[in-house]
Amino acid sequence: MPILTFLEADKPLVKSYSRAADGTLIKESYPKVWEFTSHDVPVNTIDEFYEALRTAAANQWCLLKGNVLRPLRTESRAGSTDPNAPTWFACLDFDHLAQGVSVGQALEVLRLHNVDHIVQYSASHGIELERGETAHVFLMLDAPMLPADLKNWLTTLNLETSALTAQLSLTRSGNALSWPLDITTCQNDKLLYIAPPVLEAGVKCALSEQTRIVLVRGGAPAVAVTELVVPSAATCKRRATIHLNWLRKAAGLETRRFEYRTNDETGLSCLVRADEAQITGLKKERGYTYFNLNGGNSWGYYHPDDSPEVIRNFKGEPNYLTRDLLPKYWSDIVDLSPRDEKIEKNRQFLTFRDFRTAQYYNGWVDLTTGELELARASGIKQLNDYREINDLAKLVNIPDLRLIHDPQSLTRLDLEANTLNLFRPTAYMNQTQNLTFGMDRCPIIQRVLDSCVGKDPGLQEHLLNWIACMFVYRRSLGTSWALHGTFGTGKGVLINEVLVPLLGAENVSIKRMSELDDKFNVYLERSLLVVIDEAQISESRQSRTIMADLKNYITEPVITIRQMHAAAYQALNHTNWIFLSNQADPVNIEPGDRRFNVGEYGATKLEITSEEISRIRSELVAFASYLHNREADEDRARTVYLNQERRDMIAAGTNSIDTTANALREGNLEFFWEALPSGDIGSVKPEIQAMHDSYRRLLHDALRTENSVHRLSRDEVRLLFAFNVGDVPSSPAKFTRMMRLHRVVIEPMKIHGTTVRGMEIKWQAPNEWLKERLSELQANALPQKPLRIVSTPPVQNSSVPNESSAPTG
């Protein structure tokens, strides 16, 4: 069911208008708010959407384009949305319509006027008459769309609709396009302001409050997603760049290639060598600095005060490096000269403020060994006390250093880059690599692996390659491991006696599952390996939120770090993850997920003495040598090992429709064969008996299919689902839509010379299994007669929302 998320703040989320003494119109922008309370409202129809929107507007709330991952209760919304979650509605933001052009006329040009929609006129409509009509238009979709696809559609409307293309212009910075139809309204973190404005004395509005939000009937209840033109992101980017350079040339600017690079400090993608802009307005509010550039007045460019390296914006433009976009401003706020401190017996004393967190530190670093002693200080007095004890001059201005954890760098203190690296390689990482020991020199470690991972050679080799890549390359591999088994199988021994010494105790974080609920996660920035002990995500009431966070932490190159008494910031992700559990389901794995490897369930306790555990340390030199010298295949480490344990864990957390859809996409012939009754058919349900002969004959055809490629009609696909699931829609359109929701594509194709709707499957099964089934088939051959699909009885499927809007065919 589609859900709308509205946000409430401690102040009305409205724009205000007043008159100056000379009659000039003064407008106050929407307030800058950092803490919100969320309200979720389920809606099934455009009428319910309309009522929810009017109620929220009357409450002076705003609409969030996406949904929050967890309820917000007077807190920051940073990181609360999934940027890739599908959406059930589109918002068209008309902010640049020409004088005399109505929203209705614009929708007619876009061929969307025949769809039921809501028009919510903006706060300026009826007040700033020179701007023409300005409004949000909300339309429901007949199937969910990804925000990226929605953005590509909005981009295409701008580039292919002549009335919109004529209004394309350069942004104030000259580095991007200003879109007449906003393309950022697809973003799940976008705030859409819907409340009417506050009008002070002397300000009149030509629009009545009753007509500010109106429901317009077009005929169709929702936009047919399959009819939208959605090119690839690369195509949109290429066409937009062509138009951007055309406008730059017309404005007397040079045409150029637009390249983007990730900024090392913030992890944000930034335009390389942006054109310089002029600051024509600057203000500071609650930890942020806002700009108007080149004569603009929207305060749309900003940076956090504690992270000025990148200029961000609300305008859909790329991020810009401050040193490129605003070079004079950058040189004014940053002291680029290194700061020399006292060096005594190879120890350099340090007193500084961490740039990102604004926290104070004092200590020393040994420039020869890399040894680091660092402690938090409460303020300038403690810093100066430390300096006085160590015969250092009193500080007037506190120098900044940036604390980082970079496992790829062996440099501890870099005064040119103003960084202090908290990562220190272990002796095992630095040991000479001309030692050539193998796993035969590590018998106790091998026993531990056999017990807690399993004796499958392929599985164990996959884990050893993963450990080698983490040990040698020291970066996030994008995959994780779930090791489960009864108490005492050696999981803790593997972590505490092998991996922690190899990687360094300061580079490994061991957490209990309950700690995943904690919003403070600074340990992520300073860990090469994170181990979750006693994992069983399904038992947590926050399981969906936890799994969403874990997926982000495992795969994303940049993660958001939150620590107490400091603003959130982004950091490069170096973490790798292992989940330990005595339960059979430590994590929830979705079909098609490529993040989790699963070890074999250990049912037998590892027989190991304390003396043998202590001897593991003597094997670590040989084990480190083995890791250094064996092939460390990073591409293989980034893939998961597809074993039966993993399939069982997926099945444990998957409903029957998802399981069947996944088996169909994978062509898992064994799955469908196992559904055949093995005994007296009279003992099964009557509806299964009615389909039995057709189902069995379909599977026999699959066995005989040459090259295992089988074209199934939609009715045959429905038969497979009805036999394995039970309740499936009887209507072809509803069934097709249900399949689309579960990523099973039904499309036109020729079967026996006739065009029908169906799908092509390449059946997969082990060779030995296939030989056995074909042998059975020859021994008990059914007569070769045409397959007749028995119609399944009509069933109402409540899991398919808003089926009345499904396309036919």
Secondary structure as the mmCIF struct_conf table of DSSP 4:
data_model
#
loop_
_struct_conf.conf_type_id
_struct_conf.id
_struct_conf.beg_label_comp_id
_struct_conf.beg_label_asym_id
_struct_conf.beg_label_seq_id
_struct_conf.end_label_comp_id
_struct_conf.end_label_asym_id
_struct_conf.end_label_seq_id
STRN STRN1 ILE A 3 GLU A 8
BEND BEND1 ASP A 10 LYS A 11
STRN STRN2 SER A 16 ARG A 19
TURN_TY1_P TURN_TY1_P1 ALA A 21 ASP A 22
BEND BEND2 GLY A 23 GLY A 23
STRN STRN3 LEU A 25 GLU A 28
HELX_LH_PP_P HELX_LH_PP_P1 SER A 29 LYS A 32
STRN STRN4 PHE A 36 PHE A 36
STRN STRN5 THR A 37 PRO A 42
BEND BEND3 ASN A 44 THR A 45
HELX_RH_AL_P HELX_RH_AL_P1 ILE A 46 ALA A 58
TURN_TY1_P TURN_TY1_P2 ASN A 59 GLN A 60
STRN STRN6 CYS A 62 LEU A 64
BEND BEND4 LYS A 65 GLY A 66
STRN STRN7 VAL A 68 VAL A 68
BEND BEND5 LEU A 69 ARG A 70
BEND BEND6 ARG A 73 THR A 74
STRN STRN8 GLU A 75 GLU A 75
TURN_TY1_P TURN_TY1_P3 ALA A 78 GLY A 79
STRN STRN9 THR A 81 THR A 81
TURN_TY1_P TURN_TY1_P4 PRO A 83 ASN A 84
STRN STRN10 THR A 87 PHE A 94
HELX_LH_PP_P HELX_LH_PP_P2 LEU A 97 ALA A 98
TURN_TY1_P TURN_TY1_P5 GLN A 99 GLY A 100
HELX_RH_AL_P HELX_RH_AL_P2 VAL A 103 VAL A 109
TURN_TY1_P TURN_TY1_P6 LEU A 110 ARG A 111
TURN_TY1_P TURN_TY1_P7 HIS A 113 ASN A 114
STRN STRN11 VAL A 115 VAL A 115
STRN STRN12 HIS A 117 TYR A 121
TURN_TY1_P TURN_TY1_P8 ALA A 123 ILE A 127
BEND BEND7 GLU A 128 GLU A 128
HELX_RH_3T_P HELX_RH_3T_P1 LEU A 129 ARG A 131
STRN STRN13 ALA A 135 MET A 145
HELX_RH_AL_P HELX_RH_AL_P3 PRO A 147 GLU A 160
HELX_RH_AL_P HELX_RH_AL_P4 SER A 162 THR A 165
TURN_TY1_P TURN_TY1_P9 ALA A 166 GLN A 167
STRN STRN14 SER A 169 LEU A 170
TURN_TY1_P TURN_TY1_P10 ARG A 172 SER A 173
BEND BEND8 GLY A 174 ALA A 176
STRN STRN15 LEU A 177 SER A 178
HELX_LH_PP_P HELX_LH_PP_P3 TRP A 179 TRP A 179
BEND BEND9 PRO A 180 PRO A 180
STRN STRN16 LEU A 181 LEU A 181
BEND BEND10 ILE A 183 ILE A 183
HELX_RH_3T_P HELX_RH_3T_P2 THR A 184 CYS A 186
TURN_TY1_P TURN_TY1_P11 ASN A 188 ASP A 189
STRN STRN17 LEU A 191 TYR A 193
BEND BEND11 ALA A 195 ALA A 195
HELX_LH_PP_P HELX_LH_PP_P4 PRO A 196 PRO A 197
STRN STRN18 VAL A 198 LEU A 199
TURN_TY1_P TURN_TY1_P12 ALA A 201 GLY A 202
BEND BEND12 ALA A 206 LEU A 207
HELX_RH_3T_P HELX_RH_3T_P3 GLU A 209 THR A 211
BEND BEND13 ARG A 212 ARG A 212
STRN STRN19 ILE A 213 VAL A 216
BEND BEND14 GLY A 219 GLY A 219
STRN STRN20 ALA A 220 ALA A 220
BEND BEND15 PRO A 221 ALA A 222
STRN STRN21 VAL A 223 VAL A 223
HELX_RH_3T_P HELX_RH_3T_P4 VAL A 225 GLU A 227
BEND BEND16 LEU A 228 LEU A 228
HELX_RH_AL_P HELX_RH_AL_P5 ALA A 233 ALA A 250
TURN_TY1_P TURN_TY1_P13 ALA A 251 GLY A 252
HELX_LH_PP_P HELX_LH_PP_P5 LEU A 253 THR A 255
STRN STRN22 TYR A 260 THR A 262
TURN_TY1_P TURN_TY1_P14 ASP A 264 THR A 266
STRN STRN23 SER A 269 LEU A 271
TURN_TY1_P TURN_TY1_P15 VAL A 272 ARG A 273
HELX_LH_PP_P HELX_LH_PP_P6 ALA A 274 GLU A 276
STRN STRN24 ILE A 279 GLU A 285
TURN_TY1_P TURN_TY1_P16 ARG A 286 GLY A 287
STRN STRN25 TYR A 288 LEU A 293
TURN_TY1_P TURN_TY1_P17 ASN A 294 GLY A 295
BEND BEND17 SER A 298 SER A 298
STRN STRN26 TYR A 301 PRO A 304
TURN_TY1_P TURN_TY1_P18 ASP A 305 ASP A 306
TURN_TY1_P TURN_TY1_P19 PRO A 308 GLU A 309
STRN STRN27 VAL A 310 ASN A 313
BEND BEND18 PHE A 314 GLY A 316
HELX_LH_PP_P HELX_LH_PP_P7 GLU A 317 PRO A 318
STRN STRN28 ASN A 319 LEU A 321
HELX_RH_AL_P HELX_RH_AL_P6 THR A 322 LEU A 325
BEND BEND19 LEU A 326 LEU A 326
HELX_RH_AL_P HELX_RH_AL_P7 PRO A 327 ILE A 333
BEND BEND20 SER A 337 SER A 337
STRN STRN29 ILE A 343 GLU A 344
TURN_TY1_P TURN_TY1_P20 LYS A 345 ASN A 346
STRN STRN30 ARG A 347 ASP A 354
TURN_TY1_P TURN_TY1_P21 PHE A 355 THR A 357
STRN STRN31 TYR A 360 ASP A 366
TURN_TY1_P TURN_TY1_P22 LEU A 367 THR A 369
STRN STRN32 LEU A 372 ALA A 377
BEND BEND21 SER A 378 GLY A 379
HELX_RH_AL_P HELX_RH_AL_P8 ILE A 380 ILE A 389
TURN_TY1_P TURN_TY1_P23 ASN A 390 ASP A 391
HELX_LH_PP_P HELX_LH_PP_P8 ALA A 393 LEU A 395
BEND BEND22 VAL A 396 ASN A 397
HELX_LH_PP_P HELX_LH_PP_P9 ILE A 398 PRO A 399
STRN STRN33 ASP A 400 ILE A 404
TURN_TY1_P TURN_TY1_P24 PRO A 407 GLN A 408
BEND BEND23 ARG A 412 ARG A 412
STRN STRN34 LEU A 413 ASP A 414
TURN_TY1_P TURN_TY1_P25 LEU A 415 ASN A 418
STRN STRN35 THR A 419 ASN A 421
HELX_RH_AL_P HELX_RH_AL_P9 ALA A 427 ASN A 430
BEND BEND24 GLN A 431 GLN A 431
TURN_TY1_P TURN_TY1_P26 GLN A 433 ASN A 434
HELX_RH_3T_P HELX_RH_3T_P5 MET A 439 ARG A 441
HELX_RH_AL_P HELX_RH_AL_P10 PRO A 443 CYS A 452
TURN_TY1_P TURN_TY1_P27 VAL A 453 VAL A 453
BEND BEND25 LYS A 455 LYS A 455
HELX_RH_AL_P HELX_RH_AL_P11 PRO A 457 TYR A 473
BEND BEND26 ARG A 475 ARG A 475
BEND BEND27 GLY A 478 GLY A 478
STRN STRN36 SER A 480 HIS A 484
STRN STRN37 GLY A 485 GLY A 485
BEND BEND28 THR A 486 THR A 486
TURN_TY1_P TURN_TY1_P28 PHE A 487 GLY A 488
BEND BEND29 THR A 489 GLY A 490
HELX_RH_AL_P HELX_RH_AL_P12 LYS A 491 VAL A 493
HELX_RH_PI_P HELX_RH_PI_P1 LEU A 494 LEU A 499
HELX_RH_AL_P HELX_RH_AL_P13 VAL A 500 LEU A 503
HELX_RH_3T_P HELX_RH_3T_P6 ALA A 505 ASN A 507
STRN STRN38 VAL A 508 ARG A 512
HELX_RH_3T_P HELX_RH_3T_P7 MET A 513 ASP A 517
BEND BEND30 LYS A 519 LYS A 519
HELX_RH_3T_P HELX_RH_3T_P8 VAL A 522 LEU A 524
TURN_TY1_P TURN_TY1_P29 GLU A 525 ARG A 526
BEND BEND31 LEU A 528 LEU A 528
STRN STRN39 LEU A 529 ASP A 533
TURN_TY1_P TURN_TY1_P30 GLU A 534 GLU A 534
HELX_RH_3T_P HELX_RH_3T_P9 ILE A 537 GLU A 539
BEND BEND32 SER A 540 SER A 540
TURN_TY1_P TURN_TY1_P31 ARG A 541 GLN A 542
HELX_RH_AL_P HELX_RH_AL_P14 SER A 543 THR A 555
BEND BEND33 PRO A 557 PRO A 557
STRN STRN40 VAL A 558 ILE A 561
TURN_TY1_P TURN_TY1_P32 MET A 564 HIS A 565
BEND BEND34 ALA A 566 ALA A 566
STRN STRN41 TYR A 569 LEU A 572
STRN STRN42 ASN A 576 SER A 581
BEND BEND35 ASN A 582 ALA A 584
BEND BEND36 PRO A 586 VAL A 587
TURN_TY1_P TURN_TY1_P33 PRO A 591 GLY A 592
BEND BEND37 ARG A 595 ARG A 595
STRN STRN43 PHE A 596 VAL A 598
HELX_LH_PP_P HELX_LH_PP_P10 GLY A 599 TYR A 601
STRN STRN44 GLY A 602 GLY A 602
BEND BEND38 THR A 604 THR A 604
HELX_RH_AL_P HELX_RH_AL_P15 SER A 610 ASN A 629
BEND BEND39 ARG A 630 ARG A 630
HELX_RH_AL_P HELX_RH_AL_P16 GLU A 634 ALA A 637
TURN_TY1_P TURN_TY1_P34 ARG A 638 ARG A 638
BEND BEND40 THR A 639 THR A 639
HELX_RH_AL_P HELX_RH_AL_P17 GLN A 644 ALA A 652
TURN_TY1_P TURN_TY1_P35 GLY A 653 GLY A 653
HELX_RH_AL_P HELX_RH_AL_P18 SER A 656 GLU A 666
TURN_TY1_P TURN_TY1_P36 GLY A 667 GLY A 667
STRN STRN45 ASN A 668 ASN A 668
HELX_RH_AL_P HELX_RH_AL_P19 LEU A 669 GLU A 674
TURN_TY1_P TURN_TY1_P37 ALA A 675 ALA A 675
BEND BEND41 LEU A 676 LEU A 676
BEND BEND42 SER A 678 GLY A 679
HELX_RH_3T_P HELX_RH_3T_P10 ILE A 681 SER A 683
BEND BEND43 VAL A 684 VAL A 684
HELX_RH_AL_P HELX_RH_AL_P20 PRO A 686 ARG A 704
HELX_RH_3T_P HELX_RH_3T_P11 GLU A 706 SER A 708
STRN STRN46 VAL A 709 SER A 713
HELX_RH_AL_P HELX_RH_AL_P21 ARG A 714 ASN A 724
TURN_TY1_P TURN_TY1_P38 VAL A 725 VAL A 725
BEND BEND44 GLY A 726 GLY A 726
BEND BEND45 SER A 730 SER A 731
HELX_RH_AL_P HELX_RH_AL_P22 PRO A 732 LEU A 741
TURN_TY1_P TURN_TY1_P39 HIS A 742 ARG A 743
STRN STRN47 GLU A 747 ILE A 751
TURN_TY1_P TURN_TY1_P40 HIS A 752 GLY A 753
STRN STRN48 THR A 754 LYS A 762
STRN STRN49 GLN A 764 GLN A 764
HELX_RH_AL_P HELX_RH_AL_P23 ASN A 767 ALA A 779
TURN_TY1_P TURN_TY1_P41 ASN A 780 ASN A 780
HELX_LH_PP_P HELX_LH_PP_P11 ALA A 781 PRO A 783
HELX_LH_PP_P HELX_LH_PP_P12 ILE A 789 PRO A 794
TURN_TY1_P TURN_TY1_P42 SER A 798 SER A 799
BEND BEND46 VAL A 800 VAL A 800
TURN_TY1_P TURN_TY1_P43 PRO A 801 ASN A 802
HELX_RH_3T_P HELX_RH_3T_P12 GLU A 803 SER A 805
HELX_LH_PP_P HELX_LH_PP_P13 ALA A 806 THR A 808
#
